């Protein structure tokens, strides 16, 4: 089966040579999302909570473009600039998942992220889950 490019105007356009997501054999691989508001094209950096919410809303739009929801997500990767922000990021992230069926996840502190944001999240989702 050929790979299908997933793209939506309801999430930020890529800022480099990549796509928002790729769907192949029922599995969706998303690119990392940062807190760019797709309507204004501005970064949402008012607080780590607002930033995380925008990231998750962007991811929600990418999933929807592939006819999926957070229920289809089986794996997430969270990259954060400061591990001390994790205690503020985690509750926002958790609002998007049912704790009993939440995906596998890793959270990694990094030296820097694109556009100097504080959080970036990517996901893997599977059809029919």
MOPAC internal coordinates of N, CA, C and O (Angstrom, degrees):
PM7 1SCF
backbone

  N    0.0000 0     0.00 0     0.00 0    0    0    0
  C    1.4470 1     0.00 0     0.00 0    1    0    0
  C    1.5319 1   108.87 1     0.00 0    2    1    0
  O    1.2310 1   121.14 1   -40.98 1    3    2    1
  N    1.3180 1   115.43 1   139.02 1    3    2    1
  C    1.4571 1   120.81 1   179.76 1    5    3    2
  C    1.5195 1   110.87 1   -77.76 1    6    5    3
  O    1.2310 1   121.06 1   -28.19 1    7    6    5
  N    1.2988 1   115.58 1   151.81 1    7    6    5
  C    1.4583 1   118.72 1   177.42 1    9    7    6
  C    1.5194 1   109.45 1   -74.04 1   10    9    7
  O    1.2310 1   121.49 1   -35.69 1   11   10    9
  N    1.3343 1   114.74 1   144.31 1   11   10    9
  C    1.4565 1   121.88 1   179.16 1   13   11   10
  C    1.5260 1   108.34 1  -111.05 1   14   13   11
  O    1.2310 1   120.58 1   -52.72 1   15   14   13
  N    1.3162 1   116.50 1   127.28 1   15   14   13
  C    1.4566 1   121.77 1   177.59 1   17   15   14
  C    1.5276 1   108.21 1   -79.53 1   18   17   15
  O    1.2310 1   120.54 1   -52.66 1   19   18   17
  N    1.3231 1   116.58 1   127.34 1   19   18   17
  C    1.4628 1   122.35 1   177.59 1   21   19   18
  C    1.5262 1   107.72 1  -104.09 1   22   21   19
  O    1.2310 1   121.47 1   -53.01 1   23   22   21
  N    1.3328 1   114.80 1   126.99 1   23   22   21
  C    1.4543 1   119.92 1  -178.20 1   25   23   22
  C    1.5199 1   109.06 1  -146.20 1   26   25   23
  O    1.2310 1   120.69 1   -40.74 1   27   26   25
  N    1.3185 1   116.29 1   139.26 1   27   26   25
  C    1.4582 1   121.37 1   177.57 1   29   27   26
  C    1.5289 1   109.94 1  -144.13 1   30   29   27
  O    1.2310 1   120.47 1   -38.27 1   31   30   29
  N    1.3216 1   116.70 1   141.73 1   31   30   29
  C    1.4663 1   119.21 1   174.20 1   33   31   30
  C    1.5290 1   111.97 1   -74.51 1   34   33   31
  O    1.2310 1   120.26 1   172.80 1   35   34   33
  N    1.3457 1   117.11 1    -7.20 1   35   34   33
  C    1.4666 1   121.63 1  -179.54 1   37   35   34
  C    1.5213 1   113.30 1   -84.37 1   38   37   35
  O    1.2310 1   120.91 1  -177.12 1   39   38   37
  N    1.3250 1   115.87 1     2.88 1   39   38   37
  C    1.4713 1   122.88 1   173.13 1   41   39   38
  C    1.5209 1   106.38 1  -133.33 1   42   41   39
  O    1.2310 1   120.15 1   -21.27 1   43   42   41
  N    1.3235 1   117.32 1   158.73 1   43   42   41
  C    1.4668 1   119.34 1  -177.67 1   45   43   42
  C    1.5286 1   112.55 1   -59.78 1   46   45   43
  O    1.2310 1   121.28 1   -38.44 1   47   46   45
  N    1.2977 1   115.15 1   141.56 1   47   46   45
  C    1.4625 1   120.63 1   174.80 1   49   47   46
  C    1.5300 1   108.83 1   -67.24 1   50   49   47
  O    1.2310 1   120.09 1   -31.48 1   51   50   49
  N    1.3159 1   117.43 1   148.52 1   51   50   49
  C    1.4635 1   119.64 1   177.86 1   53   51   50
  C    1.5340 1   111.60 1   -57.18 1   54   53   51
  O    1.2310 1   121.14 1   -33.30 1   55   54   53
  N    1.3275 1   115.42 1   146.70 1   55   54   53
  C    1.4652 1   120.85 1   178.68 1   57   55   54
  C    1.5301 1   110.77 1  -107.41 1   58   57   55
  O    1.2310 1   121.20 1  -155.49 1   59   58   57
  N    1.3140 1   115.31 1    24.51 1   59   58   57
  C    1.4592 1   121.21 1  -179.69 1   61   59   58
  C    1.5213 1   109.87 1  -169.83 1   62   61   59
  O    1.2310 1   120.30 1    11.33 1   63   62   61
  N    1.3145 1   117.04 1  -168.67 1   63   62   61
  C    1.4659 1   121.55 1  -177.49 1   65   63   62
  C    1.5322 1   112.66 1   -81.99 1   66   65   63
  O    1.2310 1   120.88 1  -109.89 1   67   66   65
  N    1.3313 1   115.93 1    70.11 1   67   66   65
  C    1.4656 1   122.28 1   177.94 1   69   67   66
  C    1.5165 1   108.31 1  -154.59 1   70   69   67
  O    1.2310 1   120.31 1    -8.69 1   71   70   69
  N    1.3202 1   117.02 1   171.31 1   71   70   69
  C    1.4580 1   123.13 1   177.57 1   73   71   70
  C    1.5242 1   109.35 1  -113.46 1   74   73   71
  O    1.2310 1   120.90 1   -17.82 1   75   74   73
  N    1.3315 1   115.89 1   162.18 1   75   74   73
  C    1.4643 1   120.27 1   178.81 1   77   75   74
  C    1.5219 1   110.96 1   -61.52 1   78   77   75
  O    1.2310 1   120.80 1   141.19 1   79   78   77
  N    1.3338 1   116.07 1   -38.81 1   79   78   77
  C    1.4630 1   120.00 1   179.14 1   81   79   78
  C    1.5212 1   109.95 1  -163.66 1   82   81   79
  O    1.2310 1   121.34 1   -20.37 1   83   82   81
  N    1.3165 1   115.04 1   159.63 1   83   82   81
  C    1.4627 1   123.39 1   176.07 1   85   83   82
  C    1.5237 1   107.18 1  -127.21 1   86   85   83
  O    1.2310 1   120.77 1   -48.78 1   87   86   85
  N    1.3335 1   116.14 1   131.22 1   87   86   85
  C    1.4593 1   122.24 1   175.82 1   89   87   86
  C    1.5198 1   108.04 1  -110.95 1   90   89   87
  O    1.2310 1   120.56 1   -55.71 1   91   90   89
  N    1.3225 1   116.53 1   124.29 1   91   90   89
  C    1.4497 1   121.06 1   177.57 1   93   91   90
  C    1.5279 1   109.00 1  -145.97 1   94   93   91
  O    1.2310 1   121.32 1   -48.66 1   95   94   93
  N    1.3149 1   115.08 1   131.34 1   95   94   93
  C    1.4657 1   121.64 1   179.26 1   97   95   94
  C    1.5302 1   112.76 1    50.46 1   98   97   95
  O    1.2310 1   120.44 1  -139.95 1   99   98   97
  N    1.3331 1   116.75 1    40.05 1   99   98   97
  C    1.4517 1   121.04 1   176.72 1  101   99   98
  C    1.5125 1   115.42 1    79.93 1  102  101   99
  O    1.2310 1   120.38 1  -177.47 1  103  102  101
  N    1.3239 1   116.88 1     2.53 1  103  102  101
  C    1.4645 1   120.65 1   179.34 1  105  103  102
  C    1.5201 1   109.61 1  -113.69 1  106  105  103
  O    1.2310 1   121.09 1   -48.91 1  107  106  105
  N    1.3246 1   115.51 1   131.09 1  107  106  105
  C    1.4575 1   122.71 1   179.92 1  109  107  106
  C    1.5213 1   109.33 1  -103.33 1  110  109  107
  O    1.2310 1   120.88 1   -53.44 1  111  110  109
  N    1.3080 1   115.92 1   126.56 1  111  110  109
  C    1.4704 1   122.58 1   176.14 1  113  111  110
  C    1.5250 1   106.53 1  -112.78 1  114  113  111
  O    1.2310 1   120.40 1   -65.24 1  115  114  113
  N    1.3279 1   116.85 1   114.76 1  115  114  113
  C    1.4577 1   118.89 1  -179.48 1  117  115  114
  C    1.5235 1   110.64 1   -94.95 1  118  117  115
  O    1.2310 1   121.50 1   -28.92 1  119  118  117
  N    1.2989 1   114.73 1   151.08 1  119  118  117
  C    1.4582 1   119.97 1   167.99 1  121  119  118
  C    1.5187 1   107.48 1   -76.85 1  122  121  119
  O    1.2310 1   120.55 1   -18.22 1  123  122  121
  N    1.3010 1   116.56 1   161.78 1  123  122  121
  C    1.4569 1   119.86 1   176.99 1  125  123  122
  C    1.5147 1   110.51 1   -64.42 1  126  125  123
  O    1.2310 1   121.13 1   -39.88 1  127  126  125
  N    1.3134 1   115.44 1   140.12 1  127  126  125
  C    1.4585 1   121.23 1   176.36 1  129  127  126
  C    1.5248 1   108.61 1  -108.28 1  130  129  127
  O    1.2310 1   121.76 1   -40.60 1  131  130  129
  N    1.3198 1   114.23 1   139.40 1  131  130  129
  C    1.4564 1   120.84 1   173.46 1  133  131  130
  C    1.5255 1   107.21 1  -118.05 1  134  133  131
  O    1.2310 1   119.90 1    -1.94 1  135  134  133
  N    1.3093 1   117.79 1   178.06 1  135  134  133
  C    1.4631 1   122.43 1  -170.04 1  137  135  134
  C    1.5246 1   113.21 1   -86.78 1  138  137  135
  O    1.2310 1   120.51 1  -123.55 1  139  138  137
  N    1.3141 1   116.63 1    56.45 1  139  138  137
  C    1.4644 1   120.54 1   171.90 1  141  139  138
  C    1.5242 1   107.13 1   -93.74 1  142  141  139
  O    1.2310 1   120.55 1   -53.20 1  143  142  141
  N    1.3186 1   116.55 1   126.80 1  143  142  141
  C    1.4590 1   121.24 1   174.80 1  145  143  142
  C    1.5326 1   106.98 1   -75.04 1  146  145  143
  O    1.2310 1   119.54 1   -61.89 1  147  146  145
  N    1.3423 1   118.48 1   118.11 1  147  146  145
  C    1.4596 1   119.50 1  -175.79 1  149  147  146
  C    1.5258 1   113.68 1   -65.93 1  150  149  147
  O    1.2310 1   119.92 1   158.76 1  151  150  149
  N    1.3272 1   117.76 1   -21.24 1  151  150  149
  C    1.4689 1   120.50 1   179.40 1  153  151  150
  C    1.5279 1   111.56 1   -78.18 1  154  153  151
  O    1.2310 1   120.91 1   134.80 1  155  154  153
  N    1.3304 1   115.87 1   -45.20 1  155  154  153
  C    1.4678 1   119.90 1  -176.05 1  157  155  154
  C    1.5274 1   112.42 1   -96.07 1  158  157  155
  O    1.2310 1   120.82 1   162.62 1  159  158  157
  N    1.3240 1   116.03 1   -17.38 1  159  158  157
  C    1.4731 1   123.56 1  -175.45 1  161  159  158
  C    1.5316 1   112.36 1    63.89 1  162  161  159
  O    1.2310 1   121.12 1  -160.11 1  163  162  161
  N    1.3340 1   115.46 1    19.89 1  163  162  161
  C    1.4614 1   122.12 1   178.69 1  165  163  162
  C    1.5288 1   109.86 1  -103.41 1  166  165  163
  O    1.2310 1   120.74 1   -28.89 1  167  166  165
  N    1.3266 1   116.18 1   151.11 1  167  166  165
  C    1.4548 1   120.82 1   174.02 1  169  167  166
  C    1.5253 1   110.54 1   -71.72 1  170  169  167
  O    1.2310 1   120.66 1   -39.25 1  171  170  169
  N    1.3191 1   116.35 1   140.75 1  171  170  169
  C    1.4552 1   122.51 1   174.37 1  173  171  170
  C    1.5252 1   106.11 1  -100.42 1  174  173  171
  O    1.2310 1   120.72 1   -77.84 1  175  174  173
  N    1.3269 1   116.22 1   102.16 1  175  174  173
  C    1.4564 1   121.23 1  -173.61 1  177  175  174
  C    1.5321 1   111.25 1  -128.89 1  178  177  175
  O    1.2310 1   120.09 1  -157.31 1  179  178  177
  N    1.3399 1   117.43 1    22.69 1  179  178  177
  C    1.4645 1   121.38 1  -178.25 1  181  179  178
  C    1.5229 1   112.10 1   -60.18 1  182  181  179
  O    1.2310 1   120.91 1   141.11 1  183  182  181
  N    1.3416 1   115.86 1   -38.89 1  183  182  181
  C    1.4588 1   122.48 1   178.85 1  185  183  182
  C    1.5234 1   106.97 1  -158.28 1  186  185  183
  O    1.2310 1   120.12 1   -15.30 1  187  186  185
  N    1.3247 1   117.38 1   164.70 1  187  186  185
  C    1.4640 1   120.17 1   178.19 1  189  187  186
  C    1.5276 1   109.62 1   -65.78 1  190  189  187
  O    1.2310 1   120.08 1   149.14 1  191  190  189
  N    1.3396 1   117.45 1   -30.86 1  191  190  189
  C    1.4621 1   120.51 1   177.17 1  193  191  190
  C    1.5256 1   110.98 1   -66.85 1  194  193  191
  O    1.2310 1   120.18 1   134.37 1  195  194  193
  N    1.3301 1   117.26 1   -45.63 1  195  194  193
  C    1.4697 1   121.25 1   178.86 1  197  195  194
  C    1.5277 1   110.38 1   -65.10 1  198  197  195
  O    1.2310 1   121.10 1   140.52 1  199  198  197
  N    1.3089 1   115.49 1   -39.48 1  199  198  197
  C    1.4603 1   120.50 1   179.34 1  201  199  198
  C    1.5360 1   110.37 1   -63.33 1  202  201  199
  O    1.2310 1   120.47 1   133.69 1  203  202  201
  N    1.3224 1   116.70 1   -46.31 1  203  202  201
  C    1.4619 1   121.09 1  -179.81 1  205  203  202
  C    1.5257 1   110.76 1   -64.63 1  206  205  203
  O    1.2310 1   120.13 1   139.00 1  207  206  205
  N    1.3214 1   117.35 1   -41.00 1  207  206  205
  C    1.4658 1   120.61 1   178.09 1  209  207  206
  C    1.5208 1   110.79 1   -60.16 1  210  209  207
  O    1.2310 1   120.05 1   136.69 1  211  210  209
  N    1.3327 1   117.51 1   -43.31 1  211  210  209
  C    1.4637 1   120.22 1   179.41 1  213  211  210
  C    1.5258 1   110.96 1   -64.20 1  214  213  211
  O    1.2310 1   120.42 1   139.13 1  215  214  213
  N    1.3198 1   116.81 1   -40.87 1  215  214  213
  C    1.4681 1   120.63 1   177.32 1  217  215  214
  C    1.5312 1   109.84 1   -59.06 1  218  217  215
  O    1.2310 1   120.47 1   133.14 1  219  218  217
  N    1.3234 1   116.70 1   -46.86 1  219  218  217
  C    1.4691 1   120.32 1  -178.06 1  221  219  218
  C    1.5280 1   111.47 1   -68.08 1  222  221  219
  O    1.2310 1   119.62 1   144.50 1  223  222  221
  N    1.3078 1   118.34 1   -35.50 1  223  222  221
  C    1.4648 1   121.00 1   176.14 1  225  223  222
  C    1.5290 1   110.66 1   -67.32 1  226  225  223
  O    1.2310 1   120.47 1   142.07 1  227  226  225
  N    1.3227 1   116.71 1   -37.93 1  227  226  225
  C    1.4652 1   120.06 1   175.41 1  229  227  226
  C    1.5222 1   110.12 1   -62.94 1  230  229  227
  O    1.2310 1   120.76 1   136.89 1  231  230  229
  N    1.3227 1   116.16 1   -43.11 1  231  230  229
  C    1.4612 1   119.91 1   179.42 1  233  231  230
  C    1.5227 1   110.59 1   -65.32 1  234  233  231
  O    1.2310 1   120.25 1   141.39 1  235  234  233
  N    1.3217 1   117.13 1   -38.61 1  235  234  233
  C    1.4653 1   121.57 1   177.25 1  237  235  234
  C    1.5345 1   110.28 1   -58.16 1  238  237  235
  O    1.2310 1   120.25 1   138.68 1  239  238  237
  N    1.3219 1   117.12 1   -41.32 1  239  238  237
  C    1.4633 1   121.84 1   179.52 1  241  239  238
  C    1.5314 1   111.34 1   -66.42 1  242  241  239
  O    1.2310 1   120.14 1   139.76 1  243  242  241
  N    1.3146 1   117.35 1   -40.24 1  243  242  241
  C    1.4695 1   120.91 1   178.39 1  245  243  242
  C    1.5295 1   109.71 1   -65.33 1  246  245  243
  O    1.2310 1   120.43 1   135.16 1  247  246  245
  N    1.3216 1   116.79 1   -44.84 1  247  246  245
  C    1.4660 1   120.29 1   177.68 1  249  247  246
  C    1.5292 1   110.22 1   -59.80 1  250  249  247
  O    1.2310 1   120.22 1   135.09 1  251  250  249
  N    1.3171 1   117.18 1   -44.91 1  251  250  249
  C    1.4665 1   121.39 1  -179.47 1  253  251  250
  C    1.5295 1   111.32 1   -61.25 1  254  253  251
  O    1.2310 1   120.43 1   143.49 1  255  254  253
  N    1.3279 1   116.78 1   -36.51 1  255  254  253
  C    1.4714 1   120.38 1   178.80 1  257  255  254
  C    1.5265 1   111.53 1   -63.80 1  258  257  255
  O    1.2310 1   120.59 1   158.07 1  259  258  257
  N    1.3154 1   116.48 1   -21.93 1  259  258  257
  C    1.4686 1   122.13 1   177.26 1  261  259  258
  C    1.5310 1   110.75 1  -101.73 1  262  261  259
  O    1.2310 1   120.46 1  -165.59 1  263  262  261
  N    1.3437 1   116.72 1    14.41 1  263  262  261
  C    1.4746 1   122.45 1  -177.95 1  265  263  262
  C    1.5248 1   112.01 1    58.22 1  266  265  263
  O    1.2310 1   120.91 1  -138.62 1  267  266  265
  N    1.3228 1   115.86 1    41.38 1  267  266  265
  C    1.4587 1   122.39 1   178.23 1  269  267  266
  C    1.5207 1   109.76 1  -129.52 1  270  269  267
  O    1.2310 1   121.43 1   -10.96 1  271  270  269
  N    1.3356 1   114.87 1   169.04 1  271  270  269
  C    1.4618 1   122.16 1   176.13 1  273  271  270
  C    1.5329 1   107.42 1  -133.42 1  274  273  271
  O    1.2310 1   120.97 1     2.15 1  275  274  273
  N    1.3152 1   115.75 1  -177.85 1  275  274  273
  C    1.4623 1   119.64 1   177.51 1  277  275  274
  C    1.5317 1   111.63 1   -63.75 1  278  277  275
  O    1.2310 1   120.07 1   159.93 1  279  278  277
  N    1.3201 1   117.46 1   -20.07 1  279  278  277
  C    1.4641 1   120.23 1   176.34 1  281  279  278
  C    1.5301 1   112.35 1   -65.21 1  282  281  279
  O    1.2310 1   120.40 1   155.80 1  283  282  281
  N    1.3254 1   116.84 1   -24.20 1  283  282  281
  C    1.4635 1   121.35 1   179.63 1  285  283  282
  C    1.5275 1   112.83 1   -82.82 1  286  285  283
  O    1.2310 1   120.14 1   167.91 1  287  286  285
  N    1.3261 1   117.33 1   -12.09 1  287  286  285
  C    1.4620 1   121.31 1  -174.79 1  289  287  286
  C    1.5232 1   110.27 1   -73.55 1  290  289  287
  O    1.2310 1   121.26 1   -50.96 1  291  290  289
  N    1.3399 1   115.19 1   129.04 1  291  290  289
  C    1.4670 1   120.77 1   179.18 1  293  291  290
  C    1.5245 1   112.47 1  -111.71 1  294  293  291
  O    1.2310 1   120.15 1   164.02 1  295  294  293
  N    1.3416 1   117.32 1   -15.98 1  295  294  293
  C    1.4740 1   120.21 1  -176.77 1  297  295  294
  C    1.5117 1   109.12 1  -154.55 1  298  297  295
  O    1.2310 1   120.44 1   -44.81 1  299  298  297
  N    1.3278 1   116.77 1   135.19 1  299  298  297
  C    1.4601 1   121.38 1   173.25 1  301  299  298
  C    1.5225 1   109.82 1  -128.25 1  302  301  299
  O    1.2310 1   121.81 1   -27.17 1  303  302  301
  N    1.3049 1   114.14 1   152.83 1  303  302  301
  C    1.4653 1   121.62 1   173.26 1  305  303  302
  C    1.5212 1   106.70 1  -126.57 1  306  305  303
  O    1.2310 1   120.94 1   -54.19 1  307  306  305
  N    1.3226 1   115.80 1   125.81 1  307  306  305
  C    1.4605 1   121.34 1   179.01 1  309  307  306
  C    1.5256 1   107.89 1  -115.29 1  310  309  307
  O    1.2310 1   121.61 1   -54.43 1  311  310  309
  N    1.3083 1   114.52 1   125.57 1  311  310  309
  C    1.4615 1   121.23 1   177.17 1  313  311  310
  C    1.5193 1   107.21 1  -113.52 1  314  313  311
  O    1.2310 1   120.78 1   -56.16 1  315  314  313
  N    1.3265 1   116.11 1   123.84 1  315  314  313
  C    1.4619 1   119.65 1  -178.96 1  317  315  314
  C    1.5255 1   110.22 1  -128.46 1  318  317  315
  O    1.2310 1   122.12 1   -32.19 1  319  318  317
  N    1.3123 1   113.54 1   147.81 1  319  318  317
  C    1.4593 1   120.08 1  -178.49 1  321  319  318
  C    1.5228 1   112.14 1   -75.40 1  322  321  319
  O    1.2310 1   120.63 1   150.17 1  323  322  321
  N    1.3451 1   116.41 1   -29.83 1  323  322  321
  C    1.4592 1   120.81 1  -176.47 1  325  323  322
  C    1.5293 1   109.01 1  -138.84 1  326  325  323
  O    1.2310 1   119.90 1   -65.87 1  327  326  325
  N    1.3070 1   117.81 1   114.13 1  327  326  325
  C    1.4663 1   121.65 1  -177.69 1  329  327  326
  C    1.5247 1   112.05 1   -59.78 1  330  329  327
  O    1.2310 1   119.94 1   158.00 1  331  330  329
  N    1.3281 1   117.72 1   -22.00 1  331  330  329
  C    1.4623 1   120.36 1   176.55 1  333  331  330
  C    1.5300 1   112.28 1   -64.85 1  334  333  331
  O    1.2310 1   120.13 1   159.63 1  335  334  333
  N    1.3532 1   117.36 1   -20.37 1  335  334  333
  C    1.4613 1   121.06 1   177.81 1  337  335  334
  C    1.5297 1   112.27 1   -79.00 1  338  337  335
  O    1.2310 1   120.02 1   168.15 1  339  338  337
  N    1.3235 1   117.57 1   -11.85 1  339  338  337
  C    1.4595 1   120.78 1  -175.88 1  341  339  338
  C    1.5254 1   112.19 1   -55.87 1  342  341  339
  O    1.2310 1   120.24 1   140.56 1  343  342  341
  N    1.3173 1   117.14 1   -39.44 1  343  342  341
  C    1.4776 1   120.55 1  -178.54 1  345  343  342
  C    1.5247 1   112.03 1   -65.15 1  346  345  343
  O    1.2310 1   119.60 1   160.83 1  347  346  345
  N    1.3284 1   118.36 1   -19.17 1  347  346  345
  C    1.4646 1   122.18 1   176.16 1  349  347  346
  C    1.5345 1   111.38 1   -95.82 1  350  349  347
  O    1.2310 1   120.63 1   148.81 1  351  350  349
  N    1.3157 1   116.40 1   -31.19 1  351  350  349
  C    1.4638 1   121.90 1   179.67 1  353  351  350
  C    1.5251 1   110.68 1   -72.86 1  354  353  351
  O    1.2310 1   120.42 1   135.22 1  355  354  353
  N    1.3151 1   116.81 1   -44.78 1  355  354  353
  C    1.4670 1   121.88 1  -172.22 1  357  355  354
  C    1.5327 1   113.95 1   -56.80 1  358  357  355
  O    1.2310 1   118.64 1   135.30 1  359  358  357
  N    1.3403 1   120.19 1   -44.70 1  359  358  357
  C    1.4721 1   118.80 1   179.23 1  361  359  358
  C    1.5363 1   112.74 1   -64.72 1  362  361  359
  O    1.2310 1   120.08 1   142.95 1  363  362  361
  N    1.3182 1   117.46 1   -37.05 1  363  362  361
  C    1.4730 1   120.77 1   178.25 1  365  363  362
  C    1.5287 1   108.84 1   -65.76 1  366  365  363
  O    1.2310 1   120.31 1   129.73 1  367  366  365
  N    1.3137 1   117.00 1   -50.27 1  367  366  365
  C    1.4661 1   122.58 1   176.99 1  369  367  366
  C    1.5286 1   109.96 1   -54.78 1  370  369  367
  O    1.2310 1   120.09 1   135.12 1  371  370  369
  N    1.3138 1   117.44 1   -44.88 1  371  370  369
  C    1.4527 1   122.52 1  -176.82 1  373  371  370
  C    1.5161 1   114.42 1   -63.37 1  374  373  371
  O    1.2310 1   119.75 1   155.37 1  375  374  373
  N    1.3170 1   118.09 1   -24.63 1  375  374  373
  C    1.4656 1   121.53 1   179.09 1  377  375  374
  C    1.5294 1   112.09 1   -65.39 1  378  377  375
  O    1.2310 1   120.13 1   161.03 1  379  378  377
  N    1.3053 1   117.35 1   -18.97 1  379  378  377
  C    1.4604 1   121.64 1  -176.01 1  381  379  378
  C    1.5331 1   113.01 1   -93.11 1  382  381  379
  O    1.2310 1   120.09 1   175.42 1  383  382  381
  N    1.3213 1   117.43 1    -4.58 1  383  382  381
  C    1.4637 1   121.38 1  -176.60 1  385  383  382
  C    1.5203 1   111.08 1  -129.25 1  386  385  383
  O    1.2310 1   121.28 1   -28.45 1  387  386  385
  N    1.3309 1   115.16 1   151.55 1  387  386  385
  C    1.4573 1   121.90 1   169.09 1  389  387  386
  C    1.5234 1   105.26 1   -81.84 1  390  389  387
  O    1.2310 1   120.19 1   -58.88 1  391  390  389
  N    1.3086 1   117.25 1   121.12 1  391  390  389
  C    1.4659 1   120.93 1  -174.26 1  393  391  390
  C    1.5287 1   112.48 1   -56.44 1  394  393  391
  O    1.2310 1   120.09 1   145.28 1  395  394  393
  N    1.3220 1   117.44 1   -34.72 1  395  394  393
  C    1.4714 1   120.85 1  -178.25 1  397  395  394
  C    1.5255 1   112.38 1   -67.58 1  398  397  395
  O    1.2310 1   120.18 1   152.73 1  399  398  397
  N    1.3372 1   117.26 1   -27.27 1  399  398  397
  C    1.4676 1   120.43 1  -177.65 1  401  399  398
  C    1.5278 1   112.03 1  -122.08 1  402  401  399
  O    1.2310 1   120.56 1  -159.52 1  403  402  401
  N    1.3208 1   116.53 1    20.48 1  403  402  401
  C    1.4657 1   121.37 1  -178.97 1  405  403  402
  C    1.5285 1   110.50 1   -58.44 1  406  405  403
  O    1.2310 1   120.39 1   -28.79 1  407  406  405
  N    1.3298 1   116.86 1   151.21 1  407  406  405
  C    1.4573 1   120.16 1  -178.45 1  409  407  406
  C    1.5286 1   112.98 1   -74.37 1  410  409  407
  O    1.2310 1   121.62 1   -13.22 1  411  410  409
  N    1.3153 1   114.50 1   166.78 1  411  410  409
  C    1.4636 1   119.94 1   168.87 1  413  411  410
  C    1.5326 1   106.79 1   -65.98 1  414  413  411
  O    1.2310 1   120.65 1   -24.19 1  415  414  413
  N    1.3470 1   116.36 1   155.81 1  415  414  413
  C    1.4576 1   118.29 1  -175.22 1  417  415  414
  C    1.5154 1   110.36 1  -158.06 1  418  417  415
  O    1.2310 1   121.18 1   -29.49 1  419  418  417
  N    1.3245 1   115.35 1   150.51 1  419  418  417
  C    1.4520 1   120.97 1   163.51 1  421  419  418
  C    1.5189 1   107.79 1  -128.71 1  422  421  419
  O    1.2310 1   121.41 1   -29.26 1  423  422  421
  N    1.3147 1   114.90 1   150.74 1  423  422  421
  C    1.4574 1   121.94 1   176.79 1  425  423  422
  C    1.5188 1   106.98 1  -127.10 1  426  425  423
  O    1.2310 1   121.30 1   -54.32 1  427  426  425
  N    1.3277 1   115.12 1   125.68 1  427  426  425
  C    1.4555 1   120.55 1  -173.52 1  429  427  426
  C    1.5245 1   109.72 1  -127.85 1  430  429  427
  O    1.2310 1   120.54 1   -48.91 1  431  430  429
  N    1.3150 1   116.58 1   131.09 1  431  430  429
  C    1.4586 1   120.64 1   172.43 1  433  431  430
  C    1.5247 1   108.07 1   -83.09 1  434  433  431
  O    1.2310 1   121.15 1   -46.13 1  435  434  433
  N    1.3296 1   115.41 1   133.87 1  435  434  433
  C    1.4626 1   121.05 1  -177.66 1  437  435  434
  C    1.5271 1   110.29 1  -125.66 1  438  437  435
  O    1.2310 1   120.78 1   -17.67 1  439  438  437
  N    1.3150 1   116.11 1   162.33 1  439  438  437
  C    1.4553 1   121.07 1  -179.38 1  441  439  438
  C    1.5121 1   113.45 1   -70.25 1  442  441  439
  O    1.2310 1   120.88 1   144.65 1  443  442  441
  N    1.3416 1   115.93 1   -35.35 1  443  442  441
  C    1.4566 1   120.26 1  -179.68 1  445  443  442
  C    1.5063 1   109.32 1  -163.51 1  446  445  443
  O    1.2310 1   120.69 1   -18.34 1  447  446  445
  N    1.3241 1   116.28 1   161.66 1  447  446  445
  C    1.4571 1   123.34 1   179.75 1  449  447  446
  C    1.5240 1   109.12 1  -133.17 1  450  449  447
  O    1.2310 1   120.07 1   -15.51 1  451  450  449
  N    1.3448 1   117.48 1   164.49 1  451  450  449
  C    1.4652 1   119.60 1   179.74 1  453  451  450
  C    1.5232 1   112.01 1   -54.83 1  454  453  451
  O    1.2310 1   121.02 1   -40.28 1  455  454  453
  N    1.3052 1   115.66 1   139.72 1  455  454  453
  C    1.4613 1   123.58 1   179.30 1  457  455  454
  C    1.5302 1   111.92 1    58.56 1  458  457  455
  O    1.2310 1   120.45 1  -160.85 1  459  458  457
  N    1.3210 1   116.75 1    19.15 1  459  458  457
  C    1.4627 1   123.74 1   176.06 1  461  459  458
  C    1.5387 1   112.71 1    60.40 1  462  461  459
  O    1.2310 1   120.92 1  -146.17 1  463  462  461
  N    1.3432 1   115.84 1    33.83 1  463  462  461
  C    1.4650 1   120.01 1   176.98 1  465  463  462
  C    1.5179 1   109.57 1   -75.75 1  466  465  463
  O    1.2310 1   120.94 1    -5.88 1  467  466  465
  N    1.3287 1   115.80 1   174.12 1  467  466  465
  C    1.4579 1   121.62 1  -178.06 1  469  467  466
  C    1.5215 1   114.07 1  -100.89 1  470  469  467
  O    1.2310 1   120.44 1   161.69 1  471  470  469
  N    1.3488 1   116.76 1   -18.31 1  471  470  469
  C    1.4636 1   120.42 1  -177.79 1  473  471  470
  C    1.5241 1   110.24 1  -148.98 1  474  473  471
  O    1.2310 1   121.15 1   -38.76 1  475  474  473
  N    1.3205 1   115.40 1   141.24 1  475  474  473
  C    1.4654 1   123.25 1   174.44 1  477  475  474
  C    1.5293 1   106.66 1  -139.42 1  478  477  475
  O    1.2310 1   120.82 1   -42.92 1  479  478  477
  N    1.3366 1   116.04 1   137.08 1  479  478  477
  C    1.4640 1   120.50 1  -178.03 1  481  479  478
  C    1.5237 1   109.56 1  -131.28 1  482  481  479
  O    1.2310 1   120.93 1   -44.03 1  483  482  481
  N    1.3300 1   115.83 1   135.97 1  483  482  481
  C    1.4650 1   121.35 1   171.98 1  485  483  482
  C    1.5252 1   108.30 1  -124.77 1  486  485  483
  O    1.2310 1   121.06 1   -18.42 1  487  486  485
  N    1.3364 1   115.57 1   161.58 1  487  486  485
  C    1.4653 1   120.25 1  -175.57 1  489  487  486
  C    1.5205 1   111.49 1  -143.54 1  490  489  487
  O    1.2310 1   121.78 1   -21.88 1  491  490  489
  N    1.3247 1   114.19 1   158.12 1  491  490  489
  C    1.4531 1   123.12 1   168.53 1  493  491  490
  C    1.5189 1   105.90 1  -122.57 1  494  493  491
  O    1.2310 1   120.62 1   -50.42 1  495  494  493
  N    1.3267 1   116.42 1   129.58 1  495  494  493
  C    1.4675 1   121.68 1  -179.35 1  497  495  494
  C    1.5286 1   108.99 1  -129.53 1  498  497  495
  O    1.2310 1   121.10 1   -25.15 1  499  498  497
  N    1.3237 1   115.50 1   154.85 1  499  498  497
  C    1.4562 1   120.76 1  -176.60 1  501  499  498
  C    1.5143 1   109.35 1  -129.59 1  502  501  499
  O    1.2310 1   120.69 1   -47.38 1  503  502  501
  N    1.3438 1   116.29 1   132.62 1  503  502  501
  C    1.4596 1   121.19 1   176.31 1  505  503  502
  C    1.5257 1   110.41 1   -61.57 1  506  505  503
  O    1.2310 1   120.74 1   -34.59 1  507  506  505
  N    1.3211 1   116.19 1   145.41 1  507  506  505
  C    1.4464 1   120.93 1   173.58 1  509  507  506
  C    1.5182 1   116.17 1    76.26 1  510  509  507
  O    1.2310 1   120.07 1  -171.09 1  511  510  509
  N    1.3179 1   117.48 1     8.91 1  511  510  509
  C    1.4653 1   120.63 1   179.23 1  513  511  510
  C    1.5094 1   109.30 1   -85.01 1  514  513  511
  O    1.2310 1   120.10 1   180.00 1  515  514  513

